[in-house]
Amino acid sequence: SESLTLLAANPAACLALNRPLDQWTGQRVADALPVLASTDLLARCVDVVRTGDPYHLDSLVMRPGQDNEQSLALRIFPLPEMAVGVSLEDVTASVRVSDELQRQALHDALTGLPNRDLLHQRLADALVEAADTHAPVALLVMDLDQLKEINDALGHHVGDLLLTELGTRLRQLAR
């Protein structure tokens, strides 16, 4: 991986990485693209040269946790003369939509609390872990009495406000 040299970069690559890569042509990839050096991607490039088998990564997160976090799909493919090509595609919007759809599928729309599907997933995971570690598992079940009466007497908007406030308080009390 020390001998990998950046031969060329197109304008789309410069834009995707927000870096003037064309100015680094001829430099070591580790110097030109520190983000690749900080991961195992340089070793993957060497593997692609050695084996001739392409490599694909669905989402490489750039600047994780920051407001301008970016997700890139990355493909490394063999080229003639012991070289590799690296293809980058900005998939940030797709990843965000996918994350939001997953959140919606596993959380109540009104309260934002985990729903029954997520409960089943987490409970199954906890039981598997408990079987491996012999740790106890506890489950607390709560029921809100007379919600129907509140909805009938005061309206569904008041019932929704009650559920929202209950969700806020439960989030403050629990992990």
Secondary structure, DSSP 4 states (H G I P E B T S, - for coil): -TT-B-----HHHHHHHTS-GGGGTTSBHHHH-HHHHTSSHHHHHHHHHHH---EEEEEEEESTTSTT-EEEEEEEEEETTTEEEEEEEE-HHHHHHHHHHHHHHHB-TTT--B-HHHHHHHHHHHHHHHHHH-----------TTHHHHHHHH-HHHHHHHHHHHHHHHHHH--
